[in-house]
Amino acid sequence: MRNHRSLGRPIRALLVLWCLLLAGDTSFGKLVPARDYRNEILDAELVVIVSQRSPRSFRVEEVFLGNARSGDSIELPGFRLFTAQQYGPDIVEPITPDTRVLLLLRHKKDTPAAWDSGYSFFWVQNPERVPQLRKTAEQAVALRWHWEEAANTPDPRHRAEALWPFLSMTDYGPSFLEHTKTALQKIAPVSGDYFADHFDDMPRENRADLFRNAGTYGGDRLHQKLAEHVRAQQELYERAASTYKLDEDNALASWNVMPESVKDTYGDIYYGLAGLASFQRRDDLPQIREIARWAVKYGFEQTCEAALDAFRTMPDKDNLPVISLIWKKFPLGRGKGDETFHIDIIRTLCSHKYAQTVPLLAPFVTDPFAGAEAQTALTAIVGRDLGERPEPWLAWYETVNNPRDESQSSH
């Protein structure tokens, strides 16, 4: 059983390329993160330059952030200076009396009394190079103060404006992105309105990342903007589809012949549908079902997965024909790459506690992964457990759907 969402082919291709660029020439080496103070500074409780006092103890030389003083001791058992390698073991350097280390520390979650250095430490082997460490520490702390100033801006609208630049992965990295999204969600729907106002001029990669959880930023304006954007992307793709020869059974083949501007529609429609679903508005279900049918027509598998997610959290009888349509379009084992996993279909059907679900869900009671879930859901619908075979469930449905006329059966 998988424990993550499968990606549609075009999006997965881009992610794989990105990972390969990080990893190197092939995909066999481990990914090596860049040592970057931006990745830890917002979570750091202590920023200090230290020297080693004993194999497990370090003496504080300078303090840039946190509750410590020069001369204090910090216990870091097992700490080592290492540089991760894509291939082979890490390169470990010795710690000598001349070594100075810049640490961005926070307490361990499972052992609050102990410090966790993680991957955020920097060192020099010559005390004359300590100014380099000091400069890095000052830059890290100044950046943190800058972000905290933005996050603590009293007026919500001005706060959204001040935080907005920190959404840039290029400029600030993933940690600032996640902290900034959390801070913006706390001022919903003001942040949603700001998002709507700047929707069109945002870099696409930043905007797409916010799509999936648009509902957490709230606001009718953002909701309307997102719905309109999805429709516009569908129209853009349809115009291209009328120009280029497409294989509706192979989205990747179609994607390969599209111009770059049209290729973006694959991700935008998927993220847009996920964003609409995140608002949890049941009156969006007709549009979500329409988008899902459209996605089935053009082979947008990932968009269909987003639709299944939406249906699972917002059950409705009218979802059932669309769920069935998705399953027929992307059945497990069709042999063309990334299938919509049947576990998604099963769990989506399980959330639909309607008699009409029975003929769709009953065949899955024998599933080795989620058969028990299907049986439990069917039991809740029927009112009793009819076992681990599909036939009794289907027979029950036929009886309910076509009840016998007892007056005629007696003759």
Secondary structure, DSSP 4 states (H G I P E B T S, - for coil): ---SPPPPHHHHHHHHHHHHHHH-SSSSSPP-----GGGTTTT-SEEEEEEEEETTEEEEEEEEESS--TT-EEE-TT--EEE--SSSSPEEE---TT-EEEEEEEE-SS-TTSEE-TT-EEEESSGGGHHHHHHHHHHHHHHHHHHHHHHT-SSHHHHHHHHGGGG-HHHHHHHHHHHHHHHHHTTTTHHHHHHHHTTTTS-HHHHHHHHTTGGGT--HHHHHHHHHHHHHHHHHHHHHHHHS---TT-HHHHHHHS-HHHHHHHHHHHHHHHHHHHTT-GGGHHHHHHHHHHHHHHT-HHHHHHHHHHHHHS--GGGHHHHHHHHHHS-TT-SSSSPPPHHHHHHHHHT--SGGGHHHHGGGGG-TTTHHHHHHHHHHHHSS---SSHHHHHHHHHHHHS---HHHHT-
